[in-house]
Amino acid sequence: MTPVWHRLEAYASSPFKRHFLHGLALLDRTSYFAILVAMAVMTVLVSAQVFARYVLGTSIDSADELSRLFFVWAIFLAIPHGIKVGIHVGIDALVGLLPKALQDRLAQLMALIAAVFMAALFWISLGAVADKWQELMPTLPITAAVFYIAVLICAGHGCLHLIAQACRLEPLPSAPPGRQGGNDS
């Protein structure tokens, strides 16, 4: 077990919280690696397309559509990670003037309201995926719903993080642990 899992065992006061955080950390780690793969594939596709156009004088028919698809997936998979650490844009000029306890309660309330909106987006995304399922992408024999599946996953994952914030559960890191400097020897 890693130190993060030991901290989870000590932090979560109930089995439900522990399992919720454990599942959320697993989802975070999975989406983190999916983002890396999407960005890598997108970079390779764009590079291959540029090489094909300017060196070989030809074009890869589906490169634009596929790179757009991987870009959309990378962005929508990354949104919940931003929600988790609170790096999205917010205006807190008025909130900063409030007492700390009131700021904390307001943050919980806003997280709960945002979770409701994410749940609504999840529901709407389900309908969009079902609606677009029969439609194919112009250059590939793949359903056009794959663009909306990224929104669906983002909404569900983001909703879980907002619920964790509303319940004041500490997020676990999603990136693999890096070196803190120095040597292991």
OpenMM code with the backbone's topology and positions (N, CA, C; nanometers):
from openmm import Vec3, app, unit

residues = "MET THR PRO VAL TRP HIS ARG LEU GLU ALA TYR ALA SER SER PRO PHE LYS ARG HIS PHE LEU HIS GLY LEU ALA LEU LEU ASP ARG THR SER TYR PHE ALA ILE LEU VAL ALA MET ALA VAL MET THR VAL LEU VAL SER ALA GLN VAL PHE ALA ARG TYR VAL LEU GLY THR SER ILE ASP SER ALA ASP GLU LEU SER ARG LEU PHE PHE VAL TRP ALA ILE PHE LEU ALA ILE PRO HIS GLY ILE LYS VAL GLY ILE HIS VAL GLY ILE ASP ALA LEU VAL GLY LEU LEU PRO LYS ALA LEU GLN ASP ARG LEU ALA GLN LEU MET ALA LEU ILE ALA ALA VAL PHE MET ALA ALA LEU PHE TRP ILE SER LEU GLY ALA VAL ALA ASP LYS TRP GLN GLU LEU MET PRO THR LEU PRO ILE THR ALA ALA VAL PHE TYR ILE ALA VAL LEU ILE CYS ALA GLY HIS GLY CYS LEU HIS LEU ILE ALA GLN ALA CYS ARG LEU GLU PRO LEU PRO SER ALA PRO PRO GLY ARG GLN GLY GLY ASN ASP SER".split()
positions = [
    Vec3(0.0830, -0.1196, 0.0000),
    Vec3(0.0000, 0.0000, 0.0000),
    Vec3(0.0866, 0.1248, 0.0000),
    Vec3(0.0401, 0.2248, -0.0700),
    Vec3(0.1132, 0.3503, -0.0766),
    Vec3(0.0777, 0.4373, 0.0434),
    Vec3(0.1593, 0.5384, 0.0739),
    Vec3(0.1271, 0.6289, 0.1845),
    Vec3(-0.0078, 0.6970, 0.1682),
    Vec3(-0.0493, 0.7204, 0.0433),
    Vec3(-0.1789, 0.7844, 0.0210),
    Vec3(-0.2910, 0.6952, 0.0722),
    Vec3(-0.2803, 0.5645, 0.0450),
    Vec3(-0.3853, 0.4737, 0.0909),
    Vec3(-0.3847, 0.4625, 0.2425),
    Vec3(-0.2655, 0.4702, 0.3063),
    Vec3(-0.2607, 0.4689, 0.4520),
    Vec3(-0.3293, 0.5935, 0.5077),
    Vec3(-0.3056, 0.7090, 0.4422),
    Vec3(-0.3706, 0.8320, 0.4863),
    Vec3(-0.5220, 0.8208, 0.4700),
    Vec3(-0.5657, 0.7556, 0.3630),
    Vec3(-0.7079, 0.7355, 0.3402),
    Vec3(-0.7676, 0.6502, 0.4509),
    Vec3(-0.6977, 0.5432, 0.4882),
    Vec3(-0.7463, 0.4570, 0.5951),
    Vec3(-0.7624, 0.5346, 0.7258),
    Vec3(-0.6671, 0.6241, 0.7538),
    Vec3(-0.6720, 0.7009, 0.8779),
    Vec3(-0.7735, 0.8142, 0.8697),
    Vec3(-0.7941, 0.8696, 0.7505),
    Vec3(-0.8768, 0.9893, 0.7368),
    Vec3(-1.0260, 0.9587, 0.7341),
    Vec3(-1.0647, 0.8592, 0.6544),
    Vec3(-1.2062, 0.8310, 0.6360),
    Vec3(-1.2624, 0.7670, 0.7625),
    Vec3(-1.3631, 0.8307, 0.8191),
    Vec3(-1.4165, 0.7856, 0.9468),
    Vec3(-1.5149, 0.6699, 0.9316),
    Vec3(-1.5662, 0.6481, 0.8138),
    Vec3(-1.6608, 0.5390, 0.7942),
    Vec3(-1.6202, 0.4568, 0.6721),
    Vec3(-1.6638, 0.3316, 0.6676),
    Vec3(-1.6324, 0.2492, 0.5507),
    Vec3(-1.6882, 0.3091, 0.4205),
    Vec3(-1.8063, 0.3721, 0.4273),
    Vec3(-1.8645, 0.4322, 0.3082),
    Vec3(-1.7750, 0.5436, 0.2551),
    Vec3(-1.7289, 0.6323, 0.3444),
    Vec3(-1.6398, 0.7411, 0.3019),
    Vec3(-1.5100, 0.6859, 0.2447),
    Vec3(-1.4563, 0.5832, 0.3106),
    Vec3(-1.3311, 0.5229, 0.2655),
    Vec3(-1.3483, 0.4632, 0.1255),
    Vec3(-1.4579, 0.3904, 0.1035),
    Vec3(-1.4822, 0.3299, -0.0275),
    Vec3(-1.5119, 0.4368, -0.1330),
    Vec3(-1.5841, 0.5402, -0.0939),
    Vec3(-1.6131, 0.6496, -0.1865),
    Vec3(-1.4834, 0.7167, -0.2306),
    Vec3(-1.3976, 0.7501, -0.1353),
    Vec3(-1.2708, 0.8155, -0.1686),
    Vec3(-1.1783, 0.7216, -0.2455),
    Vec3(-1.1806, 0.5951, -0.2093),
    Vec3(-1.0978, 0.4971, -0.2800),
    Vec3(-1.1425, 0.4859, -0.4260),
    Vec3(-1.2732, 0.4763, -0.4484),
    Vec3(-1.3265, 0.4698, -0.5844),
    Vec3(-1.2988, 0.5973, -0.6625),
    Vec3(-1.3120, 0.7113, -0.5945),
    Vec3(-1.2857, 0.8397, -0.6599),
    Vec3(-1.1379, 0.8529, -0.6964),
    Vec3(-1.0502, 0.8067, -0.6096),
    Vec3(-0.9064, 0.8107, -0.6388),
    Vec3(-0.8729, 0.7194, -0.7560),
    Vec3(-0.9372, 0.6046, -0.7631),
    Vec3(-0.9157, 0.5132, -0.8755),
    Vec3(-0.9668, 0.5752, -1.0062),
    Vec3(-1.0819, 0.6393, -1.0006),
    Vec3(-1.1360, 0.7096, -1.1175),
    Vec3(-1.0439, 0.8237, -1.1591),
    Vec3(-0.9918, 0.8970, -1.0610),
    Vec3(-0.8974, 1.0061, -1.0892),
    Vec3(-0.7725, 0.9542, -1.1590),
    Vec3(-0.7166, 0.8478, -1.1059),
    Vec3(-0.5937, 0.7924, -1.1626),
    Vec3(-0.6183, 0.7416, -1.3053),
    Vec3(-0.7318, 0.6754, -1.3253),
    Vec3(-0.7650, 0.6242, -1.4585),
    Vec3(-0.7819, 0.7386, -1.5577),
    Vec3(-0.8540, 0.8430, -1.5177),
    Vec3(-0.8751, 0.9551, -1.6097),
    Vec3(-0.7451, 1.0319, -1.6327),
    Vec3(-0.6595, 1.0360, -1.5308),
    Vec3(-0.5293, 1.1017, -1.5465),
    Vec3(-0.4493, 1.0343, -1.6589),
    Vec3(-0.4438, 0.9016, -1.6569),
    Vec3(-0.3706, 0.8303, -1.7610),
    Vec3(-0.4416, 0.8388, -1.8962),
    Vec3(-0.5743, 0.8426, -1.8969),
    Vec3(-0.6486, 0.8586, -2.0221),
    Vec3(-0.6193, 0.9953, -2.0845),
    Vec3(-0.6037, 1.0974, -2.0006),
    Vec3(-0.5678, 1.2310, -2.0502),
    Vec3(-0.4293, 1.2265, -2.1152),
    Vec3(-0.3357, 1.1606, -2.0493),
    Vec3(-0.2011, 1.1481, -2.1056),
    Vec3(-0.2036, 1.0777, -2.2413),
    Vec3(-0.2800, 0.9695, -2.2515),
    Vec3(-0.2900, 0.8960, -2.3771),
    Vec3(-0.3558, 0.9831, -2.4844),
    Vec3(-0.4650, 1.0515, -2.4491),
    Vec3(-0.5346, 1.1370, -2.5463),
    Vec3(-0.4432, 1.2479, -2.5981),
    Vec3(-0.3682, 1.3097, -2.5082),
    Vec3(-0.2771, 1.4170, -2.5503),
    Vec3(-0.1650, 1.3615, -2.6383),
    Vec3(-0.1140, 1.2444, -2.6037),
    Vec3(-0.0072, 1.1837, -2.6833),
    Vec3(-0.0569, 1.1465, -2.8228),
    Vec3(-0.1737, 1.0847, -2.8305),
    Vec3(-0.2288, 1.0454, -2.9604),
    Vec3(-0.2582, 1.1693, -3.0445),
    Vec3(-0.3136, 1.2726, -2.9815),
    Vec3(-0.3423, 1.3963, -3.0531),
    Vec3(-0.2134, 1.4574, -3.1089),
    Vec3(-0.1087, 1.4599, -3.0296),
    Vec3(0.0194, 1.5164, -3.0733),
    Vec3(0.0779, 1.4364, -3.1895),
    Vec3(0.0733, 1.3041, -3.1799),
    Vec3(0.1247, 1.2193, -3.2874),
    Vec3(0.0427, 1.2395, -3.4149),
    Vec3(-0.0889, 1.2472, -3.4029),
    Vec3(-0.1744, 1.2665, -3.5206),
    Vec3(-0.1464, 1.3990, -3.5906),
    Vec3(-0.1383, 1.5055, -3.5127),
    Vec3(-0.1125, 1.6370, -3.5720),
    Vec3(0.0260, 1.6396, -3.6356),
    Vec3(0.1246, 1.5827, -3.5693),
    Vec3(0.2601, 1.5779, -3.6253),
    Vec3(0.2639, 1.4963, -3.7540),
    Vec3(0.1956, 1.3825, -3.7551),
    Vec3(0.1911, 1.2988, -3.8753),
    Vec3(0.1199, 1.3714, -3.9891),
    Vec3(0.0149, 1.4442, -3.9561),
    Vec3(-0.0589, 1.5191, -4.0578),
    Vec3(0.0283, 1.6290, -4.1192),
    Vec3(0.1018, 1.7018, -4.0359),
    Vec3(0.1919, 1.8069, -4.0853),
    Vec3(0.3003, 1.7447, -4.1723),
    Vec3(0.3595, 1.6355, -4.1279),
    Vec3(0.4624, 1.5668, -4.2063),
    Vec3(0.4056, 1.5203, -4.3401),
    Vec3(0.2862, 1.4601, -4.3362),
    Vec3(0.2254, 1.4098, -4.4597),
    Vec3(0.1960, 1.5235, -4.5574),
    Vec3(0.1492, 1.6350, -4.5068),
    Vec3(0.1138, 1.7463, -4.5955),
    Vec3(0.2362, 1.8140, -4.6557),
    Vec3(0.3334, 1.8438, -4.5715),
    Vec3(0.4453, 1.9262, -4.6187),
    Vec3(0.5633, 1.8464, -4.6746),
    Vec3(0.5768, 1.7220, -4.6360),
    Vec3(0.6885, 1.6423, -4.6856),
    Vec3(0.6418, 1.5459, -4.7950),
    Vec3(0.5316, 1.4778, -4.7698),
    Vec3(0.4849, 1.3771, -4.8652),
    Vec3(0.3856, 1.4325, -4.9675),
    Vec3(0.3324, 1.5512, -4.9426),
    Vec3(0.2369, 1.6105, -5.0349),
    Vec3(0.1018, 1.5418, -5.0372),
    Vec3(0.0655, 1.4767, -4.9293),
    Vec3(-0.0636, 1.4082, -4.9187),
    Vec3(-0.1280, 1.4463, -4.7857),
    Vec3(-0.2393, 1.3859, -4.7533),
    Vec3(-0.3084, 1.4187, -4.6298),
    Vec3(-0.3700, 1.2931, -4.5697),
    Vec3(-0.3790, 1.2907, -4.4400),
    Vec3(-0.4471, 1.1823, -4.3693),
    Vec3(-0.5921, 1.2269, -4.3530),
    Vec3(-0.6845, 1.1561, -4.4155),
    Vec3(-0.8247, 1.1989, -4.4198),
    Vec3(-0.8868, 1.2240, -4.2832),
    Vec3(-0.8624, 1.1349, -4.1909),
    Vec3(-0.9306, 1.1439, -4.0620),
    Vec3(-0.8478, 1.2124, -3.9532),
    Vec3(-0.7311, 1.2648, -3.9855),
    Vec3(-0.6434, 1.3217, -3.8821),
    Vec3(-0.7068, 1.4408, -3.8117),
    Vec3(-0.7714, 1.5297, -3.8859),
    Vec3(-0.8325, 1.6473, -3.8231),
    Vec3(-0.9434, 1.6070, -3.7272),
    Vec3(-1.0284, 1.5158, -3.7726),
    Vec3(-1.1404, 1.4729, -3.6896),
    Vec3(-1.0934, 1.3958, -3.5659),
    Vec3(-0.9959, 1.3092, -3.5856),
    Vec3(-0.9439, 1.2330, -3.4715),
    Vec3(-0.8700, 1.3224, -3.3720),
    Vec3(-0.7897, 1.4159, -3.4213),
    Vec3(-0.7192, 1.5047, -3.3279),
    Vec3(-0.8190, 1.5912, -3.2512),
    Vec3(-0.9259, 1.6355, -3.3172),
    Vec3(-1.0307, 1.7123, -3.2478),
    Vec3(-1.0980, 1.6259, -3.1414),
    Vec3(-1.1248, 1.4998, -3.1761),
    Vec3(-1.1879, 1.4075, -3.0817),
    Vec3(-1.0999, 1.3861, -2.9585),
    Vec3(-0.9709, 1.3625, -2.9780),
    Vec3(-0.8806, 1.3414, -2.8650),
    Vec3(-0.8623, 1.4688, -2.7836),
    Vec3(-0.8665, 1.5843, -2.8490),
    Vec3(-0.8585, 1.7120, -2.7774),
    Vec3(-0.9809, 1.7295, -2.6875),
    Vec3(-1.0989, 1.7032, -2.7425),
    Vec3(-1.2226, 1.7142, -2.6637),
    Vec3(-1.2178, 1.6201, -2.5440),
    Vec3(-1.1749, 1.4965, -2.5670),
    Vec3(-1.1665, 1.4008, -2.4570),
    Vec3(-1.0667, 1.4470, -2.3505),
    Vec3(-0.9518, 1.4956, -2.3924),
    Vec3(-0.8516, 1.5418, -2.2948),
    Vec3(-0.9069, 1.6562, -2.2108),
    Vec3(-0.9725, 1.7510, -2.2746),
    Vec3(-1.0266, 1.8663, -2.2012),
    Vec3(-1.1354, 1.8230, -2.1032),
    Vec3(-1.2310, 1.7442, -2.1514),
    Vec3(-1.3419, 1.7063, -2.0633),
    Vec3(-1.2991, 1.6091, -1.9532),
    Vec3(-1.1986, 1.5274, -1.9785),
    Vec3(-1.1484, 1.4417, -1.8706),
    Vec3(-1.0697, 1.5215, -1.7674),
    Vec3(-1.0133, 1.6352, -1.8071),
    Vec3(-0.9330, 1.7165, -1.7151),
    Vec3(-1.0180, 1.8070, -1.6264),
    Vec3(-1.1378, 1.8398, -1.6672),
    Vec3(-1.2217, 1.9318, -1.5895),
    Vec3(-1.2431, 1.8841, -1.4453),
    Vec3(-1.2774, 1.7575, -1.4206),
    Vec3(-1.2943, 1.7141, -1.2812),
    Vec3(-1.1675, 1.7279, -1.1962),
    Vec3(-1.0505, 1.7167, -1.2581),
    Vec3(-0.9263, 1.7348, -1.1828),
    Vec3(-0.9126, 1.8809, -1.1388),
    Vec3(-0.9567, 1.9724, -1.2233),
    Vec3(-0.9579, 2.1139, -1.1859),
    Vec3(-1.0582, 2.1418, -1.0762),
    Vec3(-1.1729, 2.0758, -1.0834),
    Vec3(-1.2747, 2.0916, -0.9785),
    Vec3(-1.2185, 2.0424, -0.8458),
    Vec3(-1.1490, 1.9302, -0.8506),
    Vec3(-1.0964, 1.8688, -0.7283),
    Vec3(-1.0039, 1.9628, -0.6513),
    Vec3(-0.9162, 2.0312, -0.7236),
    Vec3(-0.8190, 2.1177, -0.6554),
    Vec3(-0.8598, 2.2645, -0.6544),
    Vec3(-0.9749, 2.2966, -0.7138),
    Vec3(-1.0271, 2.4322, -0.7075),
    Vec3(-0.9523, 2.5340, -0.7903),
    Vec3(-0.9078, 2.4958, -0.9098),
    Vec3(-0.8315, 2.5910, -0.9904),
    Vec3(-0.9158, 2.6605, -1.0964),
    Vec3(-1.0456, 2.6363, -1.0970),
    Vec3(-1.1298, 2.7046, -1.1945),
    Vec3(-1.1532, 2.8490, -1.1508),
    Vec3(-1.1796, 2.9323, -1.2475),
    Vec3(-1.1942, 3.0755, -1.2229),
    Vec3(-1.3145, 3.1013, -1.1323),
    Vec3(-1.2934, 3.1855, -1.0350),
    Vec3(-1.4009, 3.2273, -0.9467),
    Vec3(-1.3747, 3.3689, -0.8985),
    Vec3(-1.4809, 3.4406, -0.8734),
    Vec3(-1.4677, 3.5770, -0.8224),
    Vec3(-1.5047, 3.5724, -0.6749),
    Vec3(-1.4063, 3.5994, -0.5909),
    Vec3(-1.4296, 3.5866, -0.4466),
    Vec3(-1.4049, 3.7172, -0.3712),
    Vec3(-1.4211, 3.8306, -0.4379),
    Vec3(-1.3963, 3.9587, -0.3721),
    Vec3(-1.4898, 3.9784, -0.2535),
    Vec3(-1.6167, 3.9475, -0.2701),
    Vec3(-1.7131, 3.9636, -0.1613),
    Vec3(-1.6984, 3.8526, -0.0574),
    Vec3(-1.6801, 3.7305, -0.1058),
    Vec3(-1.6688, 3.6151, -0.0158),
    Vec3(-1.5469, 3.6297, 0.0746),
    Vec3(-1.4390, 3.6876, 0.0235),
    Vec3(-1.3175, 3.7065, 0.1025),
    Vec3(-1.3358, 3.7994, 0.2212),
    Vec3(-1.4400, 3.8805, 0.2193),
    Vec3(-1.4676, 3.9713, 0.3301),
    Vec3(-1.5475, 3.9053, 0.4424),
    Vec3(-1.6036, 3.7891, 0.4162),
    Vec3(-1.6862, 3.7190, 0.5146),
    Vec3(-1.5983, 3.6456, 0.6165),
    Vec3(-1.6540, 3.6159, 0.7336),
    Vec3(-1.5796, 3.5358, 0.8321),
    Vec3(-1.5475, 3.3962, 0.7758),
    Vec3(-1.4405, 3.3368, 0.8238),
    Vec3(-1.3912, 3.2084, 0.7728),
    Vec3(-1.4982, 3.0988, 0.7805),
    Vec3(-1.5706, 3.0914, 0.8903),
    Vec3(-1.6729, 2.9879, 0.9055),
    Vec3(-1.7827, 3.0043, 0.8002),
    Vec3(-1.8215, 3.1273, 0.7739),
    Vec3(-1.9236, 3.1539, 0.6734),
    Vec3(-1.8698, 3.1239, 0.5323),
    Vec3(-1.7428, 3.1529, 0.5088),
    Vec3(-1.6804, 3.1195, 0.3804),
    Vec3(-1.6846, 2.9685, 0.3562),
    Vec3(-1.6542, 2.8922, 0.4608),
    Vec3(-1.6550, 2.7460, 0.4484),
    Vec3(-1.7951, 2.6933, 0.4194),
    Vec3(-1.8944, 2.7463, 0.4897),
    Vec3(-2.0337, 2.7029, 0.4675),
    Vec3(-2.0808, 2.7417, 0.3274),
    Vec3(-2.0426, 2.8592, 0.2833),
    Vec3(-2.0793, 2.9045, 0.1498),
    Vec3(-2.0126, 2.8173, 0.0434),
    Vec3(-1.8885, 2.7791, 0.0673),
    Vec3(-1.8181, 2.6893, -0.0260),
    Vec3(-1.8891, 2.5541, -0.0343),
    Vec3(-1.9346, 2.5027, 0.0792),
    Vec3(-2.0090, 2.3774, 0.0801),
    Vec3(-2.1396, 2.3905, 0.0023),
    Vec3(-2.2109, 2.4997, 0.0247),
    Vec3(-2.3362, 2.5228, -0.0446),
    Vec3(-2.3140, 2.5341, -0.1957),
    Vec3(-2.2125, 2.6069, -0.2360),
    Vec3(-2.1828, 2.6234, -0.3790),
    Vec3(-2.1436, 2.4894, -0.4419),
    Vec3(-2.0683, 2.4073, -0.3679),
    Vec3(-2.0306, 2.2746, -0.4185),
    Vec3(-2.1548, 2.1877, -0.4363),
    Vec3(-2.2484, 2.1981, -0.3430),
    Vec3(-2.3720, 2.1206, -0.3525),
    Vec3(-2.4566, 2.1666, -0.4713),
    Vec3(-2.4689, 2.2980, -0.4903),
    Vec3(-2.5442, 2.3511, -0.6046),
    Vec3(-2.4773, 2.3105, -0.7359),
    Vec3(-2.3457, 2.3201, -0.7407),
    Vec3(-2.2729, 2.2807, -0.8616),
    Vec3(-2.2893, 2.1304, -0.8874),
    Vec3(-2.2939, 2.0489, -0.7814),
    Vec3(-2.3145, 1.9045, -0.7984),
    Vec3(-2.4517, 1.8769, -0.8599),
    Vec3(-2.5511, 1.9535, -0.8193),
    Vec3(-2.6844, 1.9383, -0.8785),
    Vec3(-2.6804, 1.9735, -1.0274),
    Vec3(-2.6095, 2.0809, -1.0616),
    Vec3(-2.5970, 2.1177, -1.2025),
    Vec3(-2.5199, 2.0116, -1.2815),
    Vec3(-2.4167, 1.9544, -1.2225),
    Vec3(-2.3417, 1.8483, -1.2901),
    Vec3(-2.4285, 1.7240, -1.3078),
    Vec3(-2.5114, 1.6938, -1.2094),
    Vec3(-2.6030, 1.5797, -1.2228),
    Vec3(-2.7027, 1.6056, -1.3363),
    Vec3(-2.7498, 1.7300, -1.3477),
    Vec3(-2.8400, 1.7653, -1.4581),
    Vec3(-2.7676, 1.7530, -1.5917),
    Vec3(-2.6434, 1.7977, -1.5969),
    Vec3(-2.5643, 1.7843, -1.7198),
    Vec3(-2.5431, 1.6379, -1.7546),
    Vec3(-2.5208, 1.5545, -1.6545),
    Vec3(-2.5057, 1.4106, -1.6767),
    Vec3(-2.6317, 1.3550, -1.7417),
    Vec3(-2.7472, 1.3922, -1.6884),
    Vec3(-2.8754, 1.3444, -1.7393),
    Vec3(-2.8979, 1.3917, -1.8839),
    Vec3(-2.8695, 1.5182, -1.9093),
    Vec3(-2.8856, 1.5732, -2.0436),
    Vec3(-2.7869, 1.5063, -2.1405),
    Vec3(-2.6666, 1.4793, -2.0931),
    Vec3(-2.5660, 1.4136, -2.1768),
    Vec3(-2.6084, 1.2722, -2.2147),
    Vec3(-2.6761, 1.2039, -2.1237),
    Vec3(-2.7280, 1.0711, -2.1564),
    Vec3(-2.8212, 1.0793, -2.2776),
    Vec3(-2.9090, 1.1797, -2.2765),
    Vec3(-2.9997, 1.1987, -2.3890),
    Vec3(-2.9254, 1.2331, -2.5169),
    Vec3(-2.8215, 1.3165, -2.5064),
    Vec3(-2.7429, 1.3550, -2.6243),
    Vec3(-2.6697, 1.2344, -2.6822),
    Vec3(-2.6154, 1.1503, -2.5953),
    Vec3(-2.5457, 1.0297, -2.6424),
    Vec3(-2.6453, 0.9384, -2.7138),
    Vec3(-2.7619, 0.9184, -2.6547),
    Vec3(-2.8634, 0.8330, -2.7173),
    Vec3(-2.9096, 0.8920, -2.8507),
    Vec3(-2.9236, 1.0243, -2.8560),
    Vec3(-2.9699, 1.0914, -2.9771),
    Vec3(-2.8684, 1.0815, -3.0906),
    Vec3(-2.7400, 1.0921, -3.0592),
    Vec3(-2.6344, 1.0927, -3.1615),
    Vec3(-2.5799, 0.9538, -3.1938),
    Vec3(-2.6257, 0.8515, -3.1232),
    Vec3(-2.5664, 0.7192, -3.1374),
    Vec3(-2.5729, 0.6659, -3.2809),
    Vec3(-2.6808, 0.6903, -3.3513),
    Vec3(-2.6966, 0.6378, -3.4878),
    Vec3(-2.6172, 0.7170, -3.5913),
    Vec3(-2.5778, 0.8385, -3.5565),
    Vec3(-2.5059, 0.9258, -3.6495),
    Vec3(-2.3574, 0.8892, -3.6517),
    Vec3(-2.3006, 0.8819, -3.7713),
    Vec3(-2.1589, 0.8480, -3.7847),
    Vec3(-2.0760, 0.9736, -3.8097),
    Vec3(-1.9483, 0.9672, -3.7725),
    Vec3(-1.8563, 1.0770, -3.8006),
    Vec3(-1.8306, 1.0799, -3.9516),
    Vec3(-1.8058, 1.1988, -4.0082),
    Vec3(-1.7920, 1.2097, -4.1537),
    Vec3(-1.6798, 1.1255, -4.2149),
    Vec3(-1.5652, 1.1153, -4.1497),
    Vec3(-1.4529, 1.0446, -4.2120),
    Vec3(-1.4216, 0.9104, -4.1474),
    Vec3(-1.4964, 0.8742, -4.0442),
    Vec3(-1.4698, 0.7487, -3.9739),
    Vec3(-1.5999, 0.6740, -3.9479),
    Vec3(-1.5961, 0.5421, -3.9496),
    Vec3(-1.7174, 0.4645, -3.9189),
    Vec3(-1.7373, 0.4487, -3.7681),
    Vec3(-1.7356, 0.5614, -3.6978),
    Vec3(-1.7518, 0.5633, -3.5522),
    Vec3(-1.8702, 0.6545, -3.5212),
    Vec3(-1.9459, 0.6177, -3.4214),
    Vec3(-2.0604, 0.6995, -3.3840),
    Vec3(-2.0174, 0.8400, -3.3418),
    Vec3(-2.0973, 0.9376, -3.3774),
    Vec3(-2.0689, 1.0768, -3.3390),
    Vec3(-2.0935, 1.0989, -3.1895),
    Vec3(-2.1535, 1.0012, -3.1242),
    Vec3(-2.1808, 1.0134, -2.9812),
    Vec3(-2.0536, 1.0134, -2.8970),
    Vec3(-1.9403, 0.9733, -2.9543),
    Vec3(-1.8169, 0.9686, -2.8749),
    Vec3(-1.7786, 1.1069, -2.8225),
    Vec3(-1.8172, 1.2122, -2.8925),
    Vec3(-1.7916, 1.3476, -2.8417),
    Vec3(-1.8741, 1.3730, -2.7150),
    Vec3(-1.9980, 1.3251, -2.7145),
    Vec3(-2.0873, 1.3490, -2.6014),
    Vec3(-2.0594, 1.2550, -2.4844),
    Vec3(-1.9983, 1.1413, -2.5124),
    Vec3(-1.9613, 1.0493, -2.4041),
    Vec3(-1.8576, 1.1158, -2.3134),
    Vec3(-1.7681, 1.1954, -2.3720),
    Vec3(-1.6696, 1.2686, -2.2910),
    Vec3(-1.7392, 1.3656, -2.1956),
    Vec3(-1.8443, 1.4325, -2.2422),
    Vec3(-1.9208, 1.5247, -2.1558),
    Vec3(-1.9901, 1.4457, -2.0461),
    Vec3(-2.0450, 1.3306, -2.0807),
    Vec3(-2.1130, 1.2446, -1.9842),
    Vec3(-2.0182, 1.2022, -1.8719),
    Vec3(-1.8994, 1.1567, -1.9097),
    Vec3(-1.8005, 1.1148, -1.8093),
    Vec3(-1.7567, 1.2336, -1.7247),
    Vec3(-1.7333, 1.3471, -1.7882),
    Vec3(-1.6937, 1.4688, -1.7165),
    Vec3(-1.7986, 1.5080, -1.6138),
    Vec3(-1.9246, 1.5048, -1.6533),
    Vec3(-2.0325, 1.5452, -1.5623),
    Vec3(-2.0421, 1.4504, -1.4424),
    Vec3(-2.0330, 1.3211, -1.4669),
    Vec3(-2.0395, 1.2252, -1.3567),
    Vec3(-1.9201, 1.2359, -1.2633),
    Vec3(-1.8014, 1.2429, -1.3205),
    Vec3(-1.6787, 1.2533, -1.2420),
    Vec3(-1.6753, 1.3853, -1.1650),
    Vec3(-1.7107, 1.4946, -1.2326),
    Vec3(-1.7137, 1.6254, -1.1661),
    Vec3(-1.8162, 1.6294, -1.0538),
    Vec3(-1.9309, 1.5666, -1.0756),
    Vec3(-2.0346, 1.5614, -0.9725),
    Vec3(-1.9834, 1.4898, -0.8476),
    Vec3(-1.9104, 1.3810, -0.8664),
    Vec3(-1.8551, 1.3083, -0.7521),
    Vec3(-1.7568, 1.3946, -0.6731),
    Vec3(-1.6741, 1.4723, -0.7430),
    Vec3(-1.5803, 1.5601, -0.6729),
    Vec3(-1.6539, 1.6713, -0.5986),
    Vec3(-1.7587, 1.7233, -0.6582),
    Vec3(-1.8358, 1.8296, -0.5917),
    Vec3(-1.9088, 1.7750, -0.4692),
    Vec3(-1.9572, 1.6520, -0.4779),
    Vec3(-2.0191, 1.5888, -0.3607),
    Vec3(-1.9150, 1.5716, -0.2506),
    Vec3(-1.7950, 1.5294, -0.2880),
    Vec3(-1.6870, 1.5145, -0.1890),
    Vec3(-1.6544, 1.6485, -0.1241),
    Vec3(-1.6539, 1.7569, -0.2028),
    Vec3(-1.6275, 1.8892, -0.1467),
    Vec3(-1.7415, 1.9333, -0.0550),
    Vec3(-1.8649, 1.9071, -0.0957),
    Vec3(-1.9795, 1.9460, -0.0134),
    Vec3(-1.9791, 1.8697, 0.1192),
    Vec3(-1.9290, 1.7462, 0.1169),
    Vec3(-1.9211, 1.6651, 0.2392),
    Vec3(-1.7901, 1.6846, 0.3134),
    Vec3(-1.7049, 1.7751, 0.2633),
    Vec3(-1.5764, 1.8080, 0.3229),
    Vec3(-1.4819, 1.6883, 0.3307),
    Vec3(-1.4803, 1.6097, 0.2238),
    Vec3(-1.3882, 1.4973, 0.2153),
    Vec3(-1.2623, 1.5437, 0.1441),
    Vec3(-1.1491, 1.5073, 0.1965),
    Vec3(-1.0210, 1.5486, 0.1404),
    Vec3(-0.9913, 1.4721, 0.0122),
    Vec3(-0.9572, 1.5429, -0.0971),
    Vec3(-0.9247, 1.4712, -0.2204),
    Vec3(-0.7865, 1.4068, -0.2122),
    Vec3(-0.7725, 1.2947, -0.2793),
    Vec3(-0.6442, 1.2273, -0.2879),
    Vec3(-0.5781, 1.2650, -0.4196),
    Vec3(-0.4463, 1.2651, -0.4273),
    Vec3(-0.3797, 1.3016, -0.5522),
    Vec3(-0.4120, 1.2020, -0.6632),
    Vec3(-0.4295, 1.2541, -0.7850),
    Vec3(-0.4615, 1.1661, -0.8971),
    Vec3(-0.3384, 1.1347, -0.9803),
    Vec3(-0.2393, 1.2215, -0.9764),
    Vec3(-0.1167, 1.1972, -1.0516),
    Vec3(-0.0311, 1.0974, -0.9746),
    Vec3(0.0455, 1.0176, -1.0467),
    Vec3(0.1339, 0.9261, -0.9767),
    Vec3(0.2363, 1.0040, -0.8936),
    Vec3(0.2744, 0.9479, -0.7813),
    Vec3(0.3687, 1.0195, -0.6976),
    Vec3(0.5013, 1.0404, -0.7700),
    Vec3(0.5524, 1.1606, -0.7623),
    Vec3(0.6804, 1.1929, -0.8264),
    Vec3(0.7911, 1.1950, -0.7241),
    Vec3(0.9092, 1.2097, -0.7744),
    Vec3(1.0245, 1.2208, -0.6840),
    Vec3(1.0207, 1.3557, -0.6145),
    Vec3(1.0566, 1.3554, -0.4936),
    Vec3(1.0624, 1.4789, -0.4159),
    Vec3(1.1997, 1.5428, -0.4232),
    Vec3(1.2832, 1.4923, -0.5122),
    Vec3(1.4198, 1.5421, -0.5217),
    Vec3(1.5143, 1.4497, -0.4500),
    Vec3(1.6382, 1.4548, -0.4879),
    Vec3(1.7369, 1.3712, -0.4206),
    Vec3(1.7458, 1.2345, -0.4834),
    Vec3(1.8179, 1.1470, -0.4161),
    Vec3(1.8441, 1.0118, -0.4638),
    Vec3(1.7710, 0.9108, -0.3793),
    Vec3(1.7330, 0.7977, -0.4405),
    Vec3(1.6730, 0.6895, -0.3643),
    Vec3(1.7784, 0.5970, -0.3063),
    Vec3(1.9031, 0.6131, -0.3485),
    Vec3(2.0072, 0.5210, -0.3018),
    Vec3(2.0668, 0.5653, -0.1716),
] * unit.nanometer
topology = app.Topology()
chain = topology.addChain("A")
for resn in residues:
    res = topology.addResidue(resn, chain)
    for name in ("N", "CA", "C"):
        topology.addAtom(name, app.Element.getBySymbol(name[0]), res)
